[in-house]
Amino acid sequence: MSFHYSVGPWNVHDGTDMFGGATRDVLDVKETIRHVAPLGFQAIQFHDDDLVPDIQEKSHGEILAETRRMRAFLDDLGLKAEFVAPRLWAPPEFRNGALTNPDAALRGKAIERSRRCLELAREMGCDLVGFWFAREGTVVAESKDPVASVGYLVEALNTLLEEDREIRLFIEPKPNEPIDRSFAPTMGHAMALSSLTVAPQRVGGLVESAHAILAGLDPALEMAFALAHGRLFGVHLNDQNSLRYDQDKAFGAENLRQAFNQVRVLHHAGFGSRGEYVGLDVKALGPQPASNRLQHLRNSLRMVRIMERKVQEYEKARAAAGNLDIEQEELLVLETLLGATGEPAGGAH
């Protein structure tokens, strides 16, 4: 099968990392979308303030007008919106958490910003609102009650689910960064959290490859776990050099076998047949010049498509080989990835 792809405006990045400033100029959201539209994407991922810059400073009427203009802009380009997500980690007032802030008034403010995304998603023609619980954890382990904090997350999700009976919500887990301990660090936590809500089937997960690697887990198995629950609502494919800071490298840049298995899991599950998108969350390397700021997106799309072909080659060769022991099967995977030809896997079957 061939996937449908999505990308976020933040993936055309200025090169800033935690150790240095920008290395490329910044494009506005519409200019970014114009640049990525011809590459092969069918949908755009949005934070609320990607849709409406300075959203917190604008009236309800201004927010709706700008959102509708963005919808018309996408329509003209033949693109869809995949989801809308509240950017709850950015405001200084949420530095100690948004939905799990010890201050009840701030938790309420975070829920209100999340509720507004319900309307934005409807206006953009999508039914998906996303949560990266970036600061929903601790910087000092004893500073929050972890049991109460899980309850706060459930309360927030229930508020949205009860207000809009059609909306779907996803949780994008990550174990750390910018906090050091997350209350929902893995897909298992996300699925368990969803089970506590009033509508578990409308609360799913989104797996980002790098986030799973940062948790010391296999991204393909994180995807499989959500798929087994029938609630993998999205993926963000990228790559990561082991347990370091979140790198958002091009898909397959570090581990080809992991990349292969992620595509294989999605392929076997028929991911995309219900309208899901394969999202990319990759950023150009810091030294990359602005004149070629999109190459990382081209590279990642190409790698996904190559891995689709490799999965098909592997399944065909596996079926032709008959019964394989596990060593032979492992060699067949490696030979498929390396493009080995001529001699059957292991030379003995």
PyMOL commands that set and color helices and strands:
alter all, ss='L'
color gray80, all
select helices_A, chain A and resi 9-11+29-39+48-51+55-57+60-77+92-94+104-124+141-143+146-163+187-195+200-202+209-214+219-228+256-269+290-292+295-321+326-338+345-347
alter helices_A, ss='H'
color red, helices_A
select strands_A, chain A and resi 5-7+43-47+80-85+128-131+137-138+168-171+181-182+203-208+232-237+278-280
alter strands_A, ss='S'
color yellow, strands_A
deselect
rebuild
show_as cartoon
